[in-house]
């Protein structure tokens, strides 16, 4: 519109003073007021939709806040960008070329930051499908630890030594994820060897009594305690007992010591590898 007015005045040979007419000023003022109102409406709608999307995660606690905060920002900026394009159109500015330039710039930026964008895409998938959550003990990309934070770019772990480990989300989503905290129970497993001269029934009773006397041991599913191997030096009992997942590591270590002490107290021999050497003697030459 501004360009049309300029051309009109030039073609008719009017003076600059005539160009700044009341009609022209009113037209410009109306356009500015209209653009201002459009911006107000656009920013209001952007904030409104952003808050509504965030409110969904607050209303349903099973939904992840991080994902909906990300979606809220995407919608908010999209509404603002659309509003700016409309405002530019009201002043007669051709926005097609601007959109094309923005698209080309976006493509160039995307190619330059494809590694970062792959992390963001993987972060969205992790947050949406929730293979793990904060506080879970997991193994991802060869790293094991407790999940401390899940962002759009990386996942933060604290390993067994409480050292911070940062894993890019593309490495997390593109590899096998082992979550040790998903199930409420886990099965502990040991192999206890006794000597061939030991009374197997007595050994089994000692192992069973020792393990099942611990309050962390679960009677259901039923424990498995059976001879499963006749080794070179020992008769091996395979023992499998279910335990709450939160107690697994400490429980497994405790039972090794308790069973060892109980077998010693019962006089059940726990063998260790031995080797017998035979030497051939010869008469000394005189």
Wavefront OBJ file of the C-alpha trace (Angstrom):
o trace
v 0.000 0.000 0.000
v 2.808 2.441 0.875
v 4.514 1.758 -2.462
v 1.267 2.398 -4.368
v 0.791 5.751 -2.653
v 4.359 6.802 -3.445
v 3.986 5.878 -7.097
v 0.661 7.694 -7.320
v 2.080 10.929 -6.024
v 5.145 10.785 -8.249
v 3.198 10.036 -11.386
v 0.847 12.984 -10.764
v 3.740 15.398 -10.172
v 2.539 16.488 -6.764
v 4.773 18.174 -4.260
v 6.085 16.462 -1.135
v 3.793 18.561 0.975
v 0.798 17.289 -0.986
v 2.102 13.763 -0.543
v 1.821 14.033 3.252
v -1.915 14.444 3.076
v -4.401 13.702 5.827
v -5.752 10.778 3.853
v -2.284 9.277 3.568
v -1.543 9.719 7.276
v -4.862 8.151 8.212
v -4.153 5.177 5.973
v -0.701 4.689 7.475
v -2.037 5.176 10.998
v -4.798 2.650 10.397
v -2.308 0.120 9.126
v -0.074 0.628 12.165
v -2.990 0.296 14.570
v -4.204 -2.810 12.767
v -0.728 -4.333 12.858
v -0.448 -3.533 16.569
v -3.797 -5.194 17.289
v -2.796 -8.238 15.256
v 0.430 -8.531 17.258
v -1.486 -8.269 20.522
v -3.918 -10.970 19.427
v -1.056 -13.184 18.162
v 0.954 -12.915 21.374
v -2.175 -13.533 23.433
v -3.026 -16.671 21.445
v 0.589 -17.855 21.624
v 0.604 -17.547 25.406
v -2.869 -19.087 25.694
v -2.063 -22.200 23.658
v 1.343 -22.522 25.348
v -0.236 -22.499 28.806
v -2.945 -24.959 27.794
v -0.407 -27.469 26.486
v 1.678 -27.160 29.659
v -1.480 -27.581 31.711
v -2.125 -30.984 30.152
v 1.024 -32.429 31.781
v 0.088 -30.836 35.103
v -3.390 -32.340 34.954
v -2.244 -35.867 34.132
v 0.727 -36.862 36.287
v 1.646 -39.803 34.056
v 2.625 -37.373 31.291
v 6.141 -35.987 31.235
v 6.592 -32.246 31.866
v 9.711 -31.994 29.691
v 7.944 -33.128 26.526
v 4.965 -30.815 27.015
v 7.200 -27.854 27.817
v 8.949 -28.509 24.494
v 5.652 -28.791 22.605
v 4.391 -25.645 24.320
v 7.393 -23.658 23.103
v 7.033 -25.017 19.553
v 3.360 -23.994 19.366
v 4.005 -20.598 20.947
v 6.767 -19.635 18.534
v 4.826 -20.998 15.565
v 1.841 -18.772 16.409
v 4.116 -15.732 16.844
v 5.851 -16.390 13.501
v 2.493 -16.779 11.726
v 1.294 -13.508 13.269
v 4.380 -11.607 12.099
v 3.855 -12.873 8.557
v 0.253 -11.610 8.611
v 1.398 -8.206 9.898
v 3.963 -7.896 7.116
v 1.268 -8.727 4.566
v -0.862 -5.821 5.819
v 1.924 -3.432 4.754
v 2.099 -4.955 1.295
v 5.356 -6.761 1.913
v 5.638 -9.987 -0.069
v 6.237 -12.725 2.515
v 6.699 -15.534 0.011
v 10.347 -14.675 -0.516
v 10.859 -14.256 3.222
v 9.416 -17.721 3.875
v 11.650 -19.154 1.152
v 14.741 -17.540 2.719
v 13.765 -18.777 6.164
v 13.217 -22.257 4.771
v 16.611 -22.276 3.058
v 18.274 -20.985 6.211
v 16.485 -23.617 8.255
v 17.668 -26.336 5.895
v 21.262 -25.097 6.118
v 21.101 -24.910 9.895
v 19.536 -28.353 10.039
v 22.341 -29.860 7.971
v 24.964 -28.132 10.117
v 23.327 -29.265 13.344
v 22.111 -32.691 12.272
v 23.931 -34.345 15.173
v 22.280 -32.034 17.685
v 18.894 -32.393 16.004
v 19.200 -36.185 16.117
v 19.745 -35.889 19.865
v 16.641 -33.709 20.150
v 14.565 -36.168 18.095
v 15.814 -39.053 20.227
v 15.064 -37.027 23.372
v 11.467 -36.545 22.250
v 11.140 -40.299 21.669
v 12.630 -41.094 25.090
v 10.345 -38.634 26.855
v 7.282 -39.768 24.905
v 7.737 -43.555 25.187
v 9.376 -43.413 28.644
v 11.663 -46.488 28.586
v 12.972 -45.151 31.901
v 12.399 -42.251 34.272
v 14.330 -40.263 36.842
v 15.512 -42.507 39.668
v 15.647 -45.723 37.603
v 18.821 -47.794 37.592
v 19.650 -48.489 33.952
v 22.343 -49.572 31.539
v 22.465 -47.570 28.300
v 25.151 -47.292 25.633
v 27.453 -49.401 27.795
v 27.040 -47.088 30.805
v 25.336 -48.150 34.030
v 23.897 -45.825 36.642
v 20.904 -44.082 38.191
v 18.985 -41.674 35.949
v 19.264 -38.141 37.296
v 17.860 -36.073 34.443
v 16.364 -36.510 30.970
v 16.633 -33.475 28.690
v 16.017 -33.075 24.976
v 19.750 -33.339 24.203
v 21.189 -35.787 26.714
v 20.491 -38.166 29.586
v 22.371 -37.694 32.850
v 23.369 -40.722 34.938
v 25.133 -41.164 38.264
v 27.240 -44.325 38.100
v 27.981 -46.722 40.966
v 30.720 -44.376 42.204
v 28.302 -41.412 42.032
v 30.203 -39.929 39.101
v 28.181 -37.870 36.629
v 27.843 -39.531 33.221
v 26.341 -37.592 30.284
v 25.051 -39.755 27.420
v 23.769 -38.115 24.173
v 20.168 -39.102 23.544
v 20.973 -40.441 20.072
v 23.300 -42.959 21.753
v 20.608 -43.870 24.280
v 17.750 -44.367 21.815
v 19.947 -46.121 19.238
v 21.209 -48.801 21.653
v 19.831 -51.513 23.898
v 18.336 -50.104 27.107
v 18.362 -52.297 30.213
v 16.150 -50.950 32.996
v 16.717 -52.723 36.312
v 14.027 -50.712 38.101
v 10.977 -51.355 35.933
v 9.887 -54.568 37.671
v 9.278 -54.628 41.404
v 11.055 -57.953 41.912
v 14.237 -59.562 40.623
v 15.657 -63.069 40.764
v 18.967 -63.460 42.587
v 21.154 -66.375 41.529
v 24.213 -68.064 43.051
v 26.225 -71.237 42.611
v 27.490 -72.828 45.838
v 29.937 -75.704 45.605
v 30.384 -78.417 48.285
v 32.848 -81.276 48.487
v 32.125 -84.702 47.037
v 32.283 -86.155 50.563
v 29.610 -83.766 51.866
v 26.074 -84.874 52.724
v 24.096 -83.228 49.909
v 20.809 -83.278 51.827
v 22.393 -81.508 54.782
v 24.062 -78.986 52.489
v 20.769 -78.233 50.750
v 18.939 -77.757 54.053
v 21.633 -75.396 55.328
v 21.490 -73.299 52.160
v 17.674 -73.183 52.151
v 17.353 -72.334 55.839
v 19.996 -69.640 55.688
v 18.540 -67.893 52.652
v 14.860 -68.162 53.541
v 15.451 -66.894 57.088
v 16.311 -63.506 55.587
v 13.183 -61.282 55.540
v 14.033 -60.039 52.053
v 13.699 -63.540 50.561
v 10.368 -64.181 48.853
v 8.566 -67.499 49.306
v 6.618 -66.913 46.087
v 7.680 -67.678 43.422
v 9.122 -70.769 45.046
v 12.929 -70.746 45.460
v 14.974 -73.109 43.313
v 17.775 -74.978 45.126
v 19.081 -78.015 43.232
v 22.316 -79.770 42.310
v 22.969 -78.826 38.712
v 26.598 -79.660 38.086
v 29.261 -82.167 39.071
v 32.416 -80.158 38.705
v 36.062 -81.157 38.772
v 36.388 -80.262 42.432
v 32.855 -79.765 43.766
v 29.191 -80.619 43.610
v 27.487 -77.374 42.611
v 24.117 -76.181 43.897
v 22.244 -73.701 41.704
v 20.199 -71.359 43.905
v 17.563 -68.931 42.602
v 15.478 -66.759 44.905
v 13.186 -63.805 44.184
v 13.763 -60.557 46.054
v 12.471 -56.945 45.925
v 14.375 -55.104 43.194
v 15.422 -52.322 45.570
v 17.288 -54.848 47.774
v 18.856 -56.894 44.999
v 22.540 -55.903 45.093
v 22.964 -55.808 48.867
v 20.903 -58.974 49.281
v 22.979 -60.902 46.760
v 26.217 -59.941 48.518
v 24.832 -60.689 51.993
v 23.674 -64.177 51.062
v 27.088 -65.203 49.751
v 28.659 -64.500 53.111
v 25.812 -65.939 55.198
v 25.703 -69.222 53.266
v 29.502 -69.562 53.492
v 29.428 -69.053 57.254
v 26.449 -71.423 57.668
v 28.134 -74.215 55.680
v 31.320 -73.802 57.727
v 29.310 -73.969 60.959
v 27.559 -77.154 59.779
v 30.883 -78.770 58.901
v 30.099 -78.916 55.186
v 33.310 -78.784 53.191
v 33.619 -76.030 50.591
v 36.369 -77.189 48.242
v 38.774 -75.124 46.228
v 40.748 -76.165 43.151
v 43.663 -78.475 43.955
v 46.364 -80.021 41.861
v 48.323 -83.196 42.511
v 51.757 -83.526 40.962
v 53.425 -86.879 40.337
v 57.158 -86.910 39.754
v 59.068 -89.818 38.312
v 62.148 -90.705 40.447
v 65.473 -91.866 38.991
v 68.558 -93.512 40.524
v 71.396 -91.130 40.998
v 74.456 -92.095 39.046
v 77.525 -92.945 41.139
l 1 2 3 4 5 6 7 8 9 10 11 12 13 14 15 16 17 18 19 20 21 22 23 24 25 26 27 28 29 30 31 32 33 34 35 36 37 38 39 40 41 42 43 44 45 46 47 48 49 50 51 52 53 54 55 56 57 58 59 60 61 62 63 64 65 66 67 68 69 70 71 72 73 74 75 76 77 78 79 80 81 82 83 84 85 86 87 88 89 90 91 92 93 94 95 96 97 98 99 100 101 102 103 104 105 106 107 108 109 110 111 112 113 114 115 116 117 118 119 120 121 122 123 124 125 126 127 128 129 130 131 132 133 134 135 136 137 138 139 140 141 142 143 144 145 146 147 148 149 150 151 152 153 154 155 156 157 158 159 160 161 162 163 164 165 166 167 168 169 170 171 172 173 174 175 176 177 178 179 180 181 182 183 184 185 186 187 188 189 190 191 192 193 194 195 196 197 198 199 200 201 202 203 204 205 206 207 208 209 210 211 212 213 214 215 216 217 218 219 220 221 222 223 224 225 226 227 228 229 230 231 232 233 234 235 236 237 238 239 240 241 242 243 244 245 246 247 248 249 250 251 252 253 254 255 256 257 258 259 260 261 262 263 264 265 266 267 268 269 270 271 272 273 274 275 276 277 278 279 280 281 282 283 284 285 286
